[in-house]
Structure formats: C-alpha cells, structure tokens
Amino acid sequence: MAGSKKFLDALHLLSEEKGIDVETFLEMLREAIEKAYKKNYLNPDANVRVIINEKNGKIRLFELRTVVDDLDDEDIEISLEEAQEINANYQIGDVVETEVDVDLIGRLAAIQTKQLFRQKIRETEKEALYNEFADKKDDIMTGIVDRVEEKFAIVNIGKTGAFLASNQQIPGEKLVEGQHLKVYVSDVDRGTKGTHIVVSRVEPNLVKRLFEIEVPEVYDGTVEIKSVSREPGERTKMAVYTANENIDPIGSCVGPKGSRVKNVVDELQGEMIDIIEWSSDPVKFISHALSPSQVLSVKINEATHSASVIVPDNQLSLAIGKRGQNARLAVRLTGWKIDIKPFSEAVTLGLITLDQPVEVDEEFETEFEQAMLVTEADETVVEEVIEEVIEEVVEEVVVEEVKEEEPAITLTDIVIEPAVEEAEGEEVTDGVKLIHEEENEETEYDSKYDEEIDYDEYDEYYDAD
C-alpha cells in the first residue's frame, strides 16, 4: 500500500469527478485504513493513527498504546518496562506510538480498506447532495423528464433525479421522456437509502415562483404576491399588491399584450389565471376575489370570520362558478368563509330592503361595469355605449381626408355583440372564458391520484451506485 504519485493523481481525478475536495478524500482514506486495520489485527477500542503525505502519497500507520503499570489489554496498553525499552523517558500514562509496516497489512485488509473507502465516498456524496438541494426547497427548478411510469415520473434536475408522483402532476398533463419541465421542490428528505427530492407541479407556490421569473417587479419585491389559490389544470386566482402608487400591480403581471401571464399559462398547460388586486379592507378584497362576478354588498362578521355577499340575480352562477370553483378559490384566496346570496333572496330573507342603500364596493363596481353582460332590455346602457363609440369614431375621422368611395359611418354600422351566448352558456370577459353551470353539479374525481407510491421502485431506478 505504499504511496505514489499515481495514487495522488488518481485521487485528484476522483475529487473532480465527485465534486469533493482532496482533503476530504484523504480524511476518508485515513478513516478507512484505521477501521480495516483494527478489524483485522486489533480490537475496536484500539487507537490507530494514519499519516498520508500529500506530496508523495506515502502512507504511514501507527499503533497508539498507553503506558500502564499493570498490563491488561496489550492492544491498547503497554507495560512500563516495554515502553522504557523503546525510550527510557516514558512514564505511566504516556502514549507510545509504534509504526506498523503497511506493506504487511495483508490482502484482506487492503480489500476491506477499499470497500470502506467506497462506502465513505457514497455517504459523502449523499451528504453533499442533501446540503445542495436542502437550500432549493420551496424553490423552482428546470429539469428533463428521464422516465415516465403510471404512478410517478423521474425528473433529472442535475446531479440526481427528482420524484414527481402522479398526484403531483397537473391533471391531464402528458409527460414524455426528454421533455423540459419546471417543477417546484416541495421536499428534500434524507433517508436511509439516500436523499429523496420530491417535486410538484400542483403546488400554488409554483405559480408564484413562475411569476417571479417572468415579472421583474415581482422578483425585486416592488409588486408582492399576497396569496394564491389554485385548482391545478383548471384555474388559479392570485392577489397582488404594491405600495408604489405609480405602478399597476395587475398590469405588471399581465405584461405587454399579456406576454408575461401567457408564458406562465403556457407552462401550466393552459391553466386560466385570474389576477386581482389585494386590499387590506376585507370588503374590497372579497369583492375582488369573486371576480368576474359583480358584487352588490359585502357584510363582514369578524367573530366567525365570515362574509355575507349579495350579488345580482343574473350574476349568481358567475359568482359561484363551475362546480362552485369560483367561490371555492375566493375562499382559499381570502381566508374568509363566504356565503353568496342573490339580491332577490336577500330581499325575501330581510337581509336587505329595497329602500335601503346598498353598501357597494364602488371601485370594484366601476371596474366591472365595462365587462358585464349587456342585454337588449338594457336600452339606456346600449344607447350610452353607442353614443360613446360614435364620439370616439367621429373624433378620429377627419372629414377632409375621407375619400368619395368610402361610405359614411352610420349608426347601423356599429354592432355591439353580447358578451354571452345564451345557447352555449359561455362568457368572454377581457379575453377570459367563463363557463356557467349549475352550482350543485358534482365534481368528477379521479381516484388514481390517491394511489400510494412504491418508493422502493424509485430507489431501485435511481440508486447512487
């Protein structure tokens, strides 16, 4: 086991390959030689010291024994007489170091040293892996899909593979090997079999991290994402806020021509994202959270942390949403229990009277007046909208520049299409498609997402060995 330059060169190559410094490797080798020598020639309580010359790779091995008057265990003790034969200055309690020829250790001890060294390397790699990814918890990473199984997928995120369970995948998403994927690191577990990195595509914080990547104002903290509620694969509500009056928090997240939010939607396989403005006033916050429904009144009960919300009769299904989705997301977003009633029912129950002034979030109502449904019965509103459109057109048209062959603009040329097609029950508001269904419709649930995961199958596939 004599050292050589080749040994040191090999050690440096190993260091570069494993990403572990040379001194750590030398310490691991010292420990492996000590254990192998004591196992074969001494007892576990014996003391051994190994010296490795970092310049020439030479290895020296010493047995350490304590000088005693009455010898009991010669592996760890040496008599005073024997010690003084080595050096007359030794006294009781001194430690005598006796060098052992490492070339005489034997083949068995050398094999055991090699095995122990490899084991120490694996343990150090696992420790280094855990330390590296422990800091990545609650962060987002980009990986490549290595393997796709029925119950899980393996995503390569650099030095190791991360475990993406089927119930942590976006419902309906089809993963393929070689696909680039952004994942949220939800857990880093250091188990007996090594470090398990668990990632997710359904965590609400994934949306938050994606916006941090796409929106500079969110990344630098100018715009703050206060809360996120999500039903993966279908819809997300996100509340944003900024203390800077010169910045529009919603516009910052949407981006020029919707480019920023589009990038997030594309990454989430078309999941709809509603961005609303957060407010410290629960009345305003709850009103915003129930968008795109119009809200007439919000009454807060601090004791039960609940809110009673009144909406127009024709807005009830919109407020509740498909299978109660809109109301559910609003509850999670605000943290308040919300009870939604139509205006007519509120009058019948005596919650509000016709001559009673209705408390309305005026700011919110103004925002949604432009987007609400315009029916033929709303003649006054129709006339106002037509007049506004005509005024805008007339202001932009210069009569002198109109060519003879161009027809004059008339009232009949302006067509206002209703925002809702009653036959299909679909509404488009600012480019967001909303689907109306009965509030009591049962949600379809796929039980496959409750299946337990066989972690042994994952470990077998991605063993560090």
N, C-alpha and C positions, 0 to 999 in steps of 0.2 A: 504493500500500500504506500510505497514511497512516493512522494510528491514529484511533480514535474511541471514544466511549462505547458505541456499539452493539457494537463489537468486544469490549470488556471484558464487556458484559452477556452476549454470546453465549458467551464463554469461561467465565463463571461457571455458566451453564446446562449447558455441556458437562461442567464439573467435577462438578456434582451428578449428572448422568446417568451418568457413567462411574465415579464414586467416586474420582476422582483430584484432588488439591488443585491450586489455581490456579497456585501457584509451579512445580509440576512441568510443567504445561501451558506456562507461559511459557518455561521452560528448553527444552522440546521444540521450541517455535516458534523460539527463537533458533538452535538447532542446525539446524533445517530451512532457515532463511533462509541461514545460513552455507554449508551444503552446496550449495544451489541457486546461490548467487552464485559460489562458487568453480568450480563445474562449468561455468558459462556464460561467466564473464569472467576467471577466474584459473586457476592450476594447483592441484592438490590440496594442494601444500605451502604455499600461501599462508596468511597469517594474517588472519582477519577477526573483528571484534567487533561484536555486535549488542546494542543497548540498547533495552529496551521500558519505557516509562513506565507504571507500574501505575495511575496516577491518570487519565491521559487516553488511554492506549493508543497513544501516538505511538511510532513505530519509527525508530531511527537506526542507520545502518550505517557502519562504519569499516574501511578497509584498513590493515593494520599492516605497515610495511616497516622494515628495519634499515638504518641509515646505514653505508655502506662507502666505502672509498677507490677500489676498482676494481669497478665495476658489472658483475655477471654475469647476474643474473636480475631484471628490473625488477618482477616480480610480488611478490617477497619482499624486494627490496633497493632502496635509493635512494642516489644519489650524494651526497657531502658538499655539493657546490655547490648541488644542487637542494634539499637539506634546509635549507641555510642561507638560501635564498631565502624559505622558509616562516618560519623562525625562526633568527636569527643565532646562537643559543646551542646549536644542535645540534652534536654531536661524533660521531666514529666510534664505532659500537656502540650509539648511541641508537636508540630505536624511534619512528618517525614515524607518527602516526595521521592518515589522510586521510579525511574524511567523504564518503560517496557518497550522492547523491540517490536514495532508494529508489523514487521515482516513475519513475525512468528505468531501472529494472532490466529491465523488459520483461515481456510476457505469458507467454512461455515459462518464464522463471524463476519467475514467480508460480505457474504451474500446477505446476511441479516442487516448489515450496515446499509447496503444498497436498498433493501426493502424499506427500512426505516426512513432513509433519506427521501425516497419517492413518496412515502406517506406524509412526511413533513411538507413536501412540496405541494401535495394536494390540499392539505389543511391550510397552508399559507395562501394558496390560490383562492380557496373558498372564503377565507377571511378578507382577502383583498377585494374579492368580488362583492361581498356584503358591504364593506365600507364604501365602495364606489357607488353602489346603487341605493344604499340607505339614504344618501343625500338626494336621490332622484325621486323619492316617494312624494306623491302629490304633485308630480310634475308631468309634462308631456314629452314623449319621445317618438321618433320615427323609426320604424322597423320594417323588415321584409318578412312576409309570411313564408315560413320554412315548410310547414306541414299542416294539413287540414284533416281533422278527424270529425266524427259525428258529435262527440261531446266536448271537443276542445280544439284549439289551434296553437301552434308554436310560432312565435314571432321573434325573429332574430333581431336583437337590439344592440348588437356589438359583440361583446365577448361572451355572451351567453344567450340562451333562448328564454323568452318570457311566456308565461302560461296565460292563454286567453280562453277562458271557459265559454261554453256555448251561451250560457245565460248572461255573459258579459259582452256578447256581440249584439250589434244593432239588429233587431228582428227584421228578417227578410234580406239581410245583407249576405251576399255570396262571396266568400273569401276564396282566393285562388293562390296557389303557390307562386312565389315571385312577386306578389303584389306589395307595393309600398303602402304602409299604413301608419297613421298617427294613433298612438294609444296613450292612455292615462295610467301611470304607475300607481296602483291602489294599495299595494302591499309588498314589502320586502321581508321575507321570512327566512331566518337562519335555522334550518332544521338539521337533524342528524345526517340526512343524506346530502346536505349542501344548502346553498342559497336558492330559494324559490322566489322568483319575481313574478308577481301576479299583476296583470294589466287589464284594463277595461275600456270598452267603447260606449258604455251606457251611463257612466258617472256624470252628474250635472257639471262637475268641475272641469270635465273635458271641454265643454262649450266655453267656459270661462278662459281656459288656457289657450284655446284656439283664437279667441278674440284678442288675447294678449299678443299673439303672434301677428295677427292681421292689423291691429289698430294701435298705432304709436301712442295715442293719447291714453289708452288703457295700460299699455306697457309701462309708461312713465308715471302713471298714477294720476294724471290730470282728470281722466274720466274713470270713475270707480264703478265696478260691477258689484252692486249691493247684494243681489240674490239671484239664484237661477232655479227654476223648476222645469222638470223635463219628463216627457214620455218618449223614450228613445224610438227613433224611426218615424215618429209622427209629428210632435210639436214641442217647442221649447218657449218658455217665457223668461225674459231676462230684464231685471230692473237696473237701470244705470243712473248715475248721478255725477254732477260736477259742481264744485264751488266757484268755478270761473264763469261769470255771467256772460262772457263773450264767446263761450263755446257751447255748441248744441251737442249734448251727450248722445242723443239718438242719431243725429246726423253723422257724428264721428264714427259710430259703429256701423252705420249703413254704408258710408263711403261714397265716393263719386259714382253716380249711376248705379249704386248698390253693389259696387265691386267687392267691398270688404265682406259684407254679410254673405254675398254669393259664394265667396271662397269657403266660408265656414259651412254653408248649406251643402256645397258640393262634397266636402269632406265627410259630412254626416249623411250622405246618400239621399239628399233632397229633403231632409227634415225641416219643417217650417219653423221659423224663429220670429217670435213677437218681441220687439224691443220697446219697453215702456220706461217712462221717467219715474224714478224713485222719489218719494216725498216723505218727510218726517211726519206729516199730517196723515193719519190713517185713513181719513175720509178720502183725500185725494189719491193716496196710494192704492186703496181698494178700488176706487173708480177707474184708475188707470189699468189696474191688473185685470179687470173684467173686459178690457177692450178686445174686440172692436164693438162690443155692445155699448149702447148709450145707457147712462145711469142717471136716474132722476133724483134719488135720495140715498144717503148712507147714514145710518144711525149706529153709533158705537156703544157697546156695553163693556166697559173696562173690567168689571167684576168677572165676567165669563169669557173675556177676551173674544167676543163675537161681534158680528156686524149684521144688521138687517138692511138689505139692499132692495130698493124698489126700482124696477125698470119698466119702460113702456110695454104694453101687452105684446106688440109685434116684435119686441126685442128679447122676449123670454128665452126662446130656443137658442138665440145667438149668445146670450149671456151664459146659459148652461153649457152649450156646445155639444158636439157629437159625443154621445155616451157620457155626458157630463164632464167632458175633458176640459173645457174652458174654465168651468167653475173649480174643478179639481186643481188645475195648475195655478189658479189665482190663490187658492187656499194655501198651497205649498209655498208660493212666492211671497205672500204677505205674512204668513204665520197666524192669520186670523181665521176663525170659523165664520163662514159666510152663509147667510140664509137669503136666498133670492126669491122675491115675490113680484108678480106683475102688478101694474098700477090698479087694475080693476079689483083684484083680490085684496089689495091693501086697503082700498076704499070700503069694500064689503066687511072686512075684519075691523074696520075702525082705526086702522093704523095711520090713516091719513084722510082728511076731508077735502072735498072739492074746493071749499073756500079757504082752506089752509095753505099758506105759502109753502111751497116745497123747497126744502134745502137741497140745492144742487151745486155740484162742483162746476162752477161757471166756466172755468178754464178748460176743463175736460169736455164739457158740452160743446163749447165753441170749436174745439179741435175736430169733433166728430160730426158736426153739422154738415160739413162738406162731403163726408163719406157715407152718410146714412141713405137709406132707400128713399127714392123719390117716386111716388105713385101718381096715377092720373088724378086721384082725388085731391092731391095737394096742389091745387091750381095756383094758389098765391105763390108758393115756393117755386113752381115751374115758371111762372111769369117773371119772378125776380131773377132766376138763373138765366132765362132767355135774355132779359134786358142787360145783365152783366156781360154775357157773351157778345151781344151785339155791340155794346160800348167798347169792349176790348178789340173787336174786329175793326170797327169804324176808326178807332184811334190809330191803328196800324196801317190803314189803307189811305194812300194819297190819291185823291181823285184825279189829279192831273196825270198820274202815271198809269192809270187804268187804260188798257188797250180797248179798242172798239169791240173786238171779237170776244172780250171777257164778259161774262154775264154779271149783272149787278147782284150783290148779296141781298137776299130776301129772307124773311122770317122762316119761310118754308124750307130753306136750305139748311137750317140748324136743327139737328136731330139729337135729342137727349135720350140716350139708351138707358133703360132702368138697370140698376146695379144688380138686380136679382132676376133670374129666370125662374119663375114660379114652377114651371114644369120640371125642372131639374133640381130645384132647391139649392142652387149654388150661388154664392155672392162673391164678388171681387171687390175688395177694398184696398186701395193703394197697392194693387198688384198682389194682394194676399188672398188666396182662395179659401173660403169658409164653407163648410158643408153642414147643413141643418139636418138633424134627425131628432126623433123623439127622445126626451130626456131619460125615459125609463128603459131604453134599449139596453140589453145586456151586453157586456163586453166579452168578445171572444178571447179565450185564453189558451195558450199553447202550453201544455204540461211538460213539454220536452225541456223547458228551461229550468225545471225543478230537479232534473236528474243529477244524482251525485257524481262527482268526478273521481276517476281512478288515478290518483296521483302517482301510483307506482308505475303505471303505463307511461306517464310523462317522464318520470325519473329515468326509466329504462331507456327512453329515446334520447334524453339529453344528459347522459351521465358524463361527468367531467373527465372520466378515464378515456 
